[in-house]
């Protein structure tokens, strides 16, 4: 586990724009069970691609998109262990990956962005991709 004071600013990059934290597996289960609407879940990380592309890309998409998920959630790999493990279970057959982004509609996984889709891309590329995902899945 990372010291909480070390990762607090990394958590805040998402919670400051409306993300709720999934800290336990129960948080994940309770949210996805019988859930209606869309949810973006970001598995946050301390790595450079999370800092340089994933979190800024997510923030860019939230600011730029005219349609947004009904719910924004995040869990921190290495700290919110049971929540991250439950998310990873729900997104199978995708292998464990952080950072990563899972998009759910009515509780079902409809789009997944793995770490290798984040590495080597800049924040605007990630953000533009998310805007396309929002526009496709968030419109009724």
N, C-alpha and C positions, 0 to 999 in steps of 0.2 A: 504494500500500500504506500501511496505517496503521502507525504505530510499534507494535511488539509490546507494549511496556509500557503503551500506552494501551488496547489491547483485551484484555489479559490478564484483567482483572476481568470483562469481558463474556464471555469464554470460560469463565471459572470458574463463572459463574452456571449453566452447563449441565454442565460436567464435574464439578462438586461433587455433582451428583445422579445421576451414573452415565453421562453421555454420553461416548462415545469420539469422538475427532476424526478426520475425514477431511481430511487435508492435501494429498493428491495424487489425481489421477485413478485411479491404480492402487489406492488404498485403496477407492474407490467400486466400481471394476470387480471387484476381488477379493471384496468383500463381497456384491454382488448376484449374482454368478455362482454358480449352483447353490445359492443361499441358501434355506434352509427356515426358516419362522417369520415373525415380523413385525418391521419396522424403522421407527422414526420418525426421519426425517432433518430437522434444523432448519438452514436456511440463516440463519445469524446475521448481524447487521448492527449498525452504530453508531447507527442512526437512533433517533429518539424512540419510534416505535411498537414497535421491538424492545425498548427499555429499559422502556417503560411497560406493554406488553401482551404481546408475544410471549414473551420469556423468563420473566416472572413467570407467565404463563398456562400455559406448559409445566411449570414447577415445580409449580404448583397441581395440574395434571392428574396428574403423577407421584405426588404425595403423596395425592391424593384417590381415585384409581381403584383398585378392587380387582383389576382385570386390567390388565396392562401389556404393552407390546411386548417381544418377546424381546431386542431390541437397540435402543439409543438412540445416535444419531450426530449430529454437527454439523460444519459447515464454515463458515468465516467469509468472507463476501463482501468482496472487496477484498484479502484476504490469502491465503486458500487457493484461489488462482485456478484451478488445474487441477481441483481437486476440485469446486468450485462449477460450473465449466463442464461437467464430466461429469454432475453431478446435473441441471443445466438441460437437457442433451441427453437424458437418460433420461426426464425429465418432459414432453418435448414432446408435445402441441402447446401446453402452457402457456407463456406468455412469461416471460422472465427477470424475477425478482421477489425482492426481499429486504427484510425477512425473508420467509421462506416455510417451509412444512412439507410434507414429502412422506411419505406412509405407504405402505409396501410390504408385501405378503404374498407369501411364497415368491418374492421377487425381482421381483415385478410391482407397478407403481404401482396402488393401489386408491383413494387419496384424496389430494387436494392442496389446500392452503390458501395462497392467494396473498396478497400484501401488502394488496390492497384488501379482503380478508376480515378483516384484522387492524386496519387503520386505523379509528379511530372506535369500536373495541370495547375494553372493559377486560379486565384479566387474567382475571377470573373468567369472563367470557363466552367467552374463548378456551379457558380450562381446561375449562369445562363441555362445550364442543364436542369437545375432544380426548377427554374421558372417554367421550362417546358413540361416538366413532370407535374407541377402545380396546375398549369393550364389544361393538361390532359385529364388529370384525375379529380380535380376540385370543382370542375363545372358539372352541374347537375344535368 
